[in-house]
């Protein structure tokens, strides 16, 4: 969703900037040199922010909050310089979009900050409108716009909770954003249970370990290692299919689970190996691959099954490292021992 979200934000900012510029030719828009200059400056800043969202990378937490804060201040300035207070109040509805963004990606404290700025700007404009024309209409407009600017971010925040983002946060590796070991086991177990009874495909598990990672840590330090892990994690997301399950299970170890129509997963494996090798700082990877028929796994305990498959992938990965690294080793497991153990227990209970 990152590319779509970035483009949507860039388009939204550009559209609001176009509206601000168009208001320069409206009698209700900014009048006077100072107001017009403010509008032009805000438009220039907005276009720079729109261009920043078109970069092929997701912003950091600090830069994201800076974007939200600058957007709030620019919106407030744009609304306050309108010569017609009603036009300024109409523009205050843009705070709902900013508040929605903050509700999704930042804390309730940050969301409250945006609401405070929005309410202050709305109150000033409502006061101007009430003193110039209709006090009753001004109060009603203030209440309506404040309700919109509070309810939209509130609804977005509620959606975050309903989608279980706070719960899922405990299942996410904090550094890379990938699934942690427990979440990877649950997701892969659900995949096996959902498809195993009727599917003749193969479950493929890859264990990807970065070569010379300890050397990188000793020569360039912890920060360089963390940046490397984040970059490799993003590479794995972009290289694998959307329905592949990707997790981080060790200091420099990543695990991937996917299904294939045959035992040949070499196209994916080689694509991953090449992509990792070209990701700065260009560390190579040793990859262990284990493949097993999916059809018979539906009744197999996922914890035991994945322990066995990851252990087998670790053994083949170790062979790849002993071979010099930057390569993959493959193994096929026709009948996992966990499956035989499960059948034995079932027969014993019968």
N, C-alpha and C positions, 0 to 999 in steps of 0.2 A: 504493500500500500504506500510505501514511501514516495516513489516517483509520482503517483497519482496525486497524493496529498500536496507535494511540493508544487506541482503544476497548477492545482486548484487554487492554492494560496496565491501564487504569482498572478493568476488570472483575476482573482478577486481584488487584489491590491491594485492591479492595473485598471480594472473597471471603476473602482472608487476614485482613483486618481483622475480618470477621464471625466467623471461627474464633477469633481472639484474644479477642474480647468474650465469645463463648460459653464459653471456658475459665474465665471468672470464676465460673461456677456449677458447675465441676467440682472434686472433691476433689484431682485431680491438677494443677489449675491454680494460678495465683498465690494465695498466702495472705499475709495481713498487709497493713497499710496501704500500706507503701512499694511492695510488689510490685504491688498492685492499682492504685496511682496510676501506676506506670510503664506498666502495660498500657493504662490509659485515655489517657495522654499519647501513647503510640505509636499507638494507634488514631486519635487526633485528627490526628496528623501524617500518618498513612497516608491518611486521608480527604482531607486537603488535597492530597496528591500525586495521588490519584486524580482529584480535581476539576481539577488542573492539566493532566492528560492529556486532558481533554475539551475543552480550548481548541482553536479551529480553526487551530492553528499548530504546527509542529514545534519542539521545544526546541533551543536552541543547544548546542554541544558542552559548554560549561562547565555549563549547567544539567542536561544529561543525565547527566554524570558526578556532579554533586551529588545527583541523584535516586538513582543507583546506590549512592553512598556512604551516604546517609542511610538507604536501604532496608536496606543491609547492617547498619548499626549498630542500626536498629530491630528487625530480625530477631534479631540477637544478644541484645539486651536482652530481647525477648519470650521467647526460649528460656531464658535464664538465670534468669528470675524464676519459672519453673514450679516448683511444690513437688515434683513428681515428675520426677526426672532423665530417665526414659525418655520422658516426654511432651516434655521439652525437646529431647531427641535427635531425636524424630520431627519436631519443628518445624524442626530444622536442615536438613532436606531442601529447605526453601524457598530456601536459598542457591543451589541448582542453577538455579532460574529467574532469579535475579538475575545469576548468572554467565553464563547463556546470553545474556541481554540485553547484558551488557558485551562478551561475545565477538563479537557481531554488530556493535556500534556503536562499540566503543572498542578501544584497543590491548591487546596481550598484557600490558603492564605493569599496566594497569588491571584486567585479568582476574585477574592474580596477586594484586592487592590484595584483591579480593573473596574469593579462595580462602584467603588468610591469615586474614581475619576469620572465615570459616566454620570453618576448621580449629581456630582458637583456641577458639571457642565450643563446638565439638564435643568438643575435648579436655577442657575444664573440666567439661562435663556427663558425659562418660564417666568422668572421675575421681570425680565425685560418685556416679555409679551403681555404680562398682566398690567404693567404700568402704562403700556402704550395703547392697548385695545381692550381685551375682555379678560378680567381676572378669573372668571369661572372657567372659561376655556383654557386658560393658562394652567390652572390647577388640574383640570382633567387631563390635559396633555402631559403634564409632569407625571401624574400618577400612571397613566397608560404607558409612557415610554420607560419609566422606571420598572414597571411590571415586566415589560418585554426584556429589558436589560438584565433583570434578575432571574426571570423564569427560564430563559433560554440556556444560560450557563448552568443553572440548577438542574434542568432536564438533562443536559449533557453529562453533568457529574453523576446524576442518578443512573444514566445509561452505562457509564463506566462501571459502576458498582454492579448493575444487573448483568453485564457481560462478564463479570467475574475478574476484571483486570486486577483488582487488589489481591484476590485469591491467587490468580495466576502469577503474580509477582513473586510469590514464594517458590514457584516452580521454574523461575528464569534465572540463569546465571547472570549475576549483576554486572559483570564486566562485558561479556560478549552479547548478551541478550538472547542466547540460545537456550534450549531446554537444559536443565540440570539432569543428573543421572536418574533421580526418581521420576521426574516428569517424562523423560525419554522412555523409561520402562513402561510407564502407564500408557503413553501414546502408542508405542509399538505393540504392547499387549492388546490394546483396543483394535489395532489394525489386524492382528492375527485372529482375534475372536470374530471380527466382523466379516472377514473374507475367507477364513480357513475352510469352512465346510463345503463350499461350492466352487472354490477357485483353484485352477490348476497352475497358477503362477508360482513364482519362487520368491521367497523372502531373502533379501540380500542385506547383510550387515557389513559396513565398512568401518574400520578403526584407522583414523588418520592421525599420525604422530609427526610433529615437526622435527626435522633433523637439526642438530646443532643448536637447539634452543637454550641449553645450559650455557653454551659458549656465548650466545648473544646476551644472556643475563649477566655473565661475569664481565663482559667487555663494555656493554652499553647501559646496563642497569635495568631496574624494574620498570621504569616508565616506557622504555623502548620495547620491553617484552609485552607490556599491556597493550601498547599500540599495535604490535604485531598480531596479538591474539584477536583484537577487535577487527583488524583488517582481514585476517584469515576467516574469521566467522562470517563476515559480510561476503567474502568470496564464495564460501560454501553455500550460503543462501542463494546467491545469484547463479551458481553453477548447477545446483540440484533442481529437481522438479518442484512445483508448488506443493505437491502432496507428500514429498519426502520428509522424513522426521530427522532433524539435525540437533545434536546436543553436544555439550562439552562435559567430559567425564574425568578429566585429569588436568594437570598443570598445562600441558601442551598437547592434549589428546582430545580429538573430536570423534564422534560416532554418528553414523548415518544409517538409517534403515529405509529401504524402498522395496518395491516389488517389480519383478521383471517376468517377461513371458518365457525366458529361457535362463540357463545358468550363465550365459555370457553377459557380464556387466562391464566388460572392459571399456566400451565407449564412455560410460559415465566415469569410471575410475581414471582413465587417462585424461579426461577433461578436467577432473578435479586436480590430478597431479600437476598438469600443466598450468592450471590457473593459480594454484598455490605457489608454484615456482616463480611466477611473474608478479606476485603480490609483494609490495615492499614490506620488509627489507630483502625479499627474494630468498627466503629460506625454502629448502626443499622438504618433501614429506615422504615418509615411508607408510605404505597403506597395506593393511591386511584385510582380505575380503573373504567372507564365508557365505555360502549359498545353501539353502535348504528348501525342499518342496513345501509350499504353504498349505496344501490341501489337508494334510494330516495333523496340523498343529492346533486346531480349534480347541481341543480339550486339554492341551498341554499347559501346565502352570507357567505363566509368562515370566515370572521371576527366575525360575530354574532354567527355562529355555534361553532367556537372554544372557544369563550368567554364563551358560555354556557357549553360546554363539560368540559373545564378546571375548571370552577366553580363547576360543579357537582363532578369532580374528587377531587377538594379541599375539598368538604364537606365529601366525603367518606374517604379521607385521614385523616381529622380531627377526624373522628370516630375511625380510626385505632390508632391514637395517644392517644386518650382518653382511648382506650383499653389497653394501656401500651406500644405501639410502637412495632417495629420489626414484623409487620403483615400487611396484605392487606385487604381492603374492596372493594366490587364489587357492581356496579349498572348498570342496563340496561336502556337505554333511547330509547324506541321504536320510538318515534316521537319527535324530538327536537322542542322546542318552536320557534326557529329561522326558522324552516321549515314552521310551521303554519303561522308565521308572513310574510314570503316571499309569501306564497300562497295568503294570505289576500291582500297584496299589489298588486299582479298580478291581482287578481279578481277586485280590485278597479280600476286599470288602464284600464282593459278591459271594 
